[in-house]
């Protein structure tokens, strides 16, 4: 992430208003030989590339290794109409390792947790009770409730794995995460940090417009942080960027209130509990864009959906969007270093 920690700040001025893939080095050597792999319950795991419903692309910024990661699991839970998509923006000295670790662990944990929940739900239903086994056929409220509990648990377990991982330095490193699960017409969104999910839909006049599905979790509301003795303030060099600091020293300066890792701040209000929300999809919804803040810092939601909608073939949509973001960094933020970018586009209509 370009300006997540104060030690990495190269920012020279506020952005005006409105090449080649450098995939991370696969440091954990998981799935070292393949791009597409088989995940839990036979899901197709994509780390880059495209499919009829998916376009993915990442590109490193100005300096260093690309700390952004992304993944898509098609046939999630063994269901051909269920997708898990996520983008992860690492920060800190080992941010690339942390984002890569979460990219692998989070969907796998969620799949296992949901499978267990569904099995338990089927047992309850056999006794005449309402279970959560058949989430496809349940009400929106039941569907969201079951997914919210499972997602919260999966995020917690993935964060706990980071804290115990001897090969990962996650004390002063972490990652954002924005994920979606699309299951038929159900869309469940989870968010940590300041990556973003935006839906492109159409109004009654058939005009495209964006719907922002997540809130950028910046340190604008400080009650939880201050209650836990953390401090929130902006540096003189960048007065518009609030950061979270330890109570007794000016570090690390985290520009968000929720993240995986960052255990130096977990006792001071930074949380790994995701903000989970629900939306029922309709025939007017076209596609969803997940992207790290390297895209949203320089392009508006409207610009993003307009760019993606204009691209043919749509398998290249993510790359074209990243290319536009890089151009925008150069033209709109000439005093800033270009941030890493990662994009996943999920198309809802064939």
PyMOL commands that set and color helices and strands:
alter all, ss='L'
color gray80, all
select helices_A, chain A and resi 6-8+40-42+76-78+95-126+140-164+223-227+236-238+266-268+293-296+301-310+314-332
alter helices_A, ss='H'
color red, helices_A
select strands_A, chain A and resi 37-38+44-46+49-50+54-59+68-74+82-91+174-175+177-183+186-192+196-202+208-212+231-234+242-245+252-254+260-261+275-280+285-291+341-347
alter strands_A, ss='S'
color yellow, strands_A
deselect
rebuild
show_as cartoon
